Amino acid sequence: MSREDQNLRDIQHFGEEGGVVPVVDVAATSTFLDPKDMDKTFHSELEGCYLYSRHSNPTVMAFSKKIAAMEGMPAALGVASGMAAISSSILQLTGGEGHVVSSHVVYGGTYALFANVLPRWGVQTSFVNTQDLDAVESSIRPDTKVLYVESLSNPMLAVAHLQSLSKLAKKYNLKLVVDNTFTPLVISPAKHGADVVVYSCTKYISGASDLIAGAIVGSQDFINSLIDLNHGVVMLTGPVMDARIAHELYVRLDHLPVRMRAHSEAAMFFAKNVEEQGVKVVYPGLESHPHHENMKELMNPSYGFGGMVMVDCGSIDRATRIAEQLQNEKFGLFAVSLGFSRTLMSIPASSTSSEIPEEEQKKMGLMPGLLRLSIGFVGDNEVLLKKFLDCYNEQE
Ligand SMILES: *Cc1c(COP(=O)(O)O)cnc(C)c1O
């Protein structure tokens, strides 16, 4: 058993009557038996009291502790969505002024947030190729506060060189913020120097594509700052996690190691076999992937290389026809998002990355004919492979 599994196991919250899972504490507000304690709590003179659920909630805290343990980091905070995790972290770290250096290969929503929304809140962003350390270094300004990357980037599956990016961040006193949505358990960014890890829990951490949620993981001070009564961005802009969602995710975290291994195994089988059949495929577990060696250095070996695979179909038109036929053949579902038990297929150039201007798309090597597959683990790998190859070869 690897350490991350053990860390998850070590977190145990009992239900009220000794239940093996915690109760869902849905209360929006908590009673102070001694009215003087309320005043003290408001003035941060009393720890450990629940006040109001936008500030803190026992069930959200239980989930947060568990995801912090999984990351090997001191603290965490469940929030309403992945975008809430990203925007709140950046606004808290920059204090609403200053500059972010971001990888140019990021989720389309993140790109649009940085390019179009954060400037209205006083935060500017430079997008650079973070594989090029000289380019990163020369884009750092005196007012730069954050270096932002995805550990395995959406959608090109570039592997961030966290080892050297964290050194650079230390040298210039920046916070390294890593979106680890594609690789929970597979990569533990804190081990490689990340200061803050953000998640869209909507994806692998949920695993059922039935809810929207996010998490921020970091130092105790940073997590406390997010819910500070007077200055906390999560507390005061309000994208908090609901206790019912926190309970769902708390329970599902126990299955995450099993699910990640199953996704990785199915994806490796698929990628290896389609590559052997001459299909152009991008998967960090393949030797043909340009960052395969770095992936091996970064990963916690027992979870595999993750479940995300890109296939080059040559053109949007052909990618669309292949995906349509694959859906009819019940290979997978044509839908954005990832981390579902079943295979999800999408065409990033016309969907999740469409926020990124075409010229930027070209620079990051995002070919229009790319079909993104979030490989599921339900079904027989051999049967699914045959279905894929049949459709791929049938569509000219
Ligand atoms: C989906 C996603 C997000 C946004 O998360 P939501 O939960 O949809 O807000 C952020 N980053 C990455 C890498 C994603 O895939």
The ligand as an SDF file (V2000), in Angstrom:
LIG
                    3D

 15 15  0  0  0  0  0  0  0  0999 V2000
  -13.0870   21.2700  -15.0180 C   0  0  0  0  0  0  0  0  0  0  0  0
  -11.7800   21.9050  -14.6740 C   0  0  0  0  0  0  0  0  0  0  0  0
  -11.7470   23.0900  -13.9380 C   0  0  0  0  0  0  0  0  0  0  0  0
  -13.0090   23.7960  -13.4860 C   0  0  0  0  0  0  0  0  0  0  0  0
  -13.6820   23.0650  -12.5160 O   0  0  0  0  0  0  0  0  0  0  0  0
  -15.2840   23.2070  -12.2030 P   0  0  0  0  0  0  0  0  0  0  0  0
  -15.4890   22.2340  -11.1200 O   0  0  0  0  0  0  0  0  0  0  0  0
  -16.0000   22.9050  -13.4680 O   0  0  0  0  0  0  0  0  0  0  0  0
  -15.4720   24.6350  -11.7790 O   0  0  0  0  0  0  0  0  0  0  0  0
  -10.5170   23.6140  -13.6220 C   0  0  0  0  0  0  0  0  0  0  0  0
   -9.3690   23.0250  -14.0320 N   0  0  0  0  0  0  0  0  0  0  0  0
   -9.3610   21.8990  -14.7450 C   0  0  0  0  0  0  0  0  0  0  0  0
   -8.0750   21.2890  -15.1590 C   0  0  0  0  0  0  0  0  0  0  0  0
  -10.5600   21.2980  -15.1050 C   0  0  0  0  0  0  0  0  0  0  0  0
  -10.5650   20.1790  -15.8420 O   0  0  0  0  0  0  0  0  0  0  0  0
  1  2  1  0
  2  3  1  0
  2 14  2  0
  3  4  1  0
  3 10  2  0
  4  5  1  0
  5  6  1  0
  6  7  2  0
  6  8  1  0
  6  9  1  0
 10 11  1  0
 11 12  2  0
 12 13  1  0
 12 14  1  0
 14 15  1  0
M  END
$$$$
